Amino acid sequence: MTQPATSSATMNHSNQRSGTLDSGEAMAAAKSVPLIADHVQQIPRSGIRDFFELVQNAKGVISLGVGEPDFVTPWRIREATIYALEKGKTTYTSNLGLLSLRKAICEYVLKSYGLEYDPTSQTLVSVGVSEALDLALRAVLNPGDEVIYHEPCYVSYSPSIALAHGKPVAVGCRAEDKFAVRASEIEKAITPKTKVLLLNFPTNPTGGTMSHEELESIAALVRKHGIWVITDEIYSELTFEGEHTSIASLPGMIERTLFLHGFSKAFAMTGFRIGYACGPKDWIEAMMRIHQYSMLCASIIAQEAALEALKNGHQDMLAMKEEYQRRRDFVVRSFNEMGLDCHSPRGSFYAFPGIQRFGLSSKEFAIRLLEKENIACVPGSAFGPNGEGFLRCCFATSFKELQIAVERMARFAQELESNRTGNQR
Ligand SMILES: Cc1ncc(COP(=O)(O)O)c(C=O)c1O
């Protein structure tokens, strides 16, 4: 045993002195294969992250950037979490999640969206909608399968599709349609390779929503072409105008739709990392098989918190929603007054004003706004090429900060405008 160890130590020692590799090591070095997988290599860094590295280095910034409620999780939910710990709830749960939570989810989804699911076979508790989306795509995509989604969209859609070896296919939405997606545009994008249509209403970053009739025409297309749907309804409680309809509730759609939802936004629980998926048994079963080997289960403490949110958090959620609506009205009115074209988002907590008239890219605009006025907004281009010319401003920020932000943005816009008209003269 000692002999080889000694001889290898001697060998390394002599190599160090001469500064050369022995032939085995040299061959290994020459052969070393690229570390990072090709499909991961091709994933771009999130435009939001890049921008927020700039923000972190600046002092005294008011941020309308991160898509996160400024409210702390309602006390009753935090208390339930503490109580769960106190009772020693610190174990794994079923891979699918606590049955009590799955039952509460099914009751909630039936009451709020008219969707009936079985808690034992059609419901999976996940680590946020983020994990549910990843599982959903990995469960169904074969390499090269196409996934259509509407853009501008949540930053993770295209990378999540690519990481599941699918091909992302973006369909642009227009400001003149208040960022609803046109069924005719989706139809143009459908090919024999199309497997999934990914929808998100109300939409991050535009606040776009879809009427019942608009969703009907998309559902008809989906049925005609036999494709599958993933609907990310994480902002659905934050629908300010009109009724929210889930595409899953339309005739013939529950069988071909995976319904994703979570607690991060409406219940101000981003840090709990808890969400869920409801859908066809086979889809949920396939997702569970990946989840059991990767995540095992969502945190039991977060599951207990989610249970409390569903049972007793409704009034807290409504109070936050009411405040978002007040802020939305203020922000949208102020943006339009200062010359930023801004439609009133019918849902979510994002305003998406157009900045094209200033002749700057959205990134340039956002960087200058940050440098000059210490206001951080996300360039629309972070949400895909169809987001260029816009800025995402999150109004889940205190009213006081919004007032200051709007004042500074008005000054900034005025200055840009006078430079622009001065240059034209
Ligand atoms: C549209 C959309 N889906 C999913 C997520 C991620 O949600 P979760 O915190 O549940 O992972 C976000 C977060 O911003 C989002 O905007």
The ligand as a Tripos MOL2 file, in Angstrom:
@<TRIPOS>MOLECULE
LIG
   16    16     1     0     0
SMALL
NO_CHARGES

@<TRIPOS>ATOM
      1 C1        -45.0100   34.9850  -14.8880 C.3       1 LIG1
      2 C2        -44.2170   34.4190  -13.7670 C.ar      1 LIG1
      3 N1        -44.2010   33.1000  -13.5740 N.ar      1 LIG1
      4 C3        -43.4840   32.5510  -12.5860 C.ar      1 LIG1
      5 C4        -42.7090   33.3260  -11.7380 C.ar      1 LIG1
      6 C5        -41.9050   32.6560  -10.6580 C.3       1 LIG1
      7 O1        -42.7330   32.3860   -9.6020 O.3       1 LIG1
      8 P1        -42.2970   31.5880   -8.2940 P.3       1 LIG1
      9 O2        -41.8080   32.5960   -7.3060 O.co2     1 LIG1
     10 O3        -43.5630   30.9210   -7.8530 O.co2     1 LIG1
     11 O4        -41.2500   30.6250   -8.7020 O.co2     1 LIG1
     12 C6        -42.6960   34.7190  -11.9020 C.ar      1 LIG1
     13 C7        -41.8410   35.5590  -11.0430 C.2       1 LIG1
     14 O5        -41.6280   36.7210  -11.2790 O.2       1 LIG1
     15 C8        -43.4640   35.2740  -12.9410 C.ar      1 LIG1
     16 O6        -43.4970   36.5890  -13.1420 O.3       1 LIG1
@<TRIPOS>BOND
     1     1     2 1
     2     2     3 ar
     3     2    15 ar
     4     3     4 ar
     5     4     5 ar
     6     5     6 1
     7     5    12 ar
     8     6     7 1
     9     7     8 1
    10     8     9 2
    11     8    10 1
    12     8    11 1
    13    12    13 1
    14    12    15 ar
    15    13    14 2
    16    15    16 1
@<TRIPOS>SUBSTRUCTURE
     1 LIG1         1 GROUP 0 **** ****
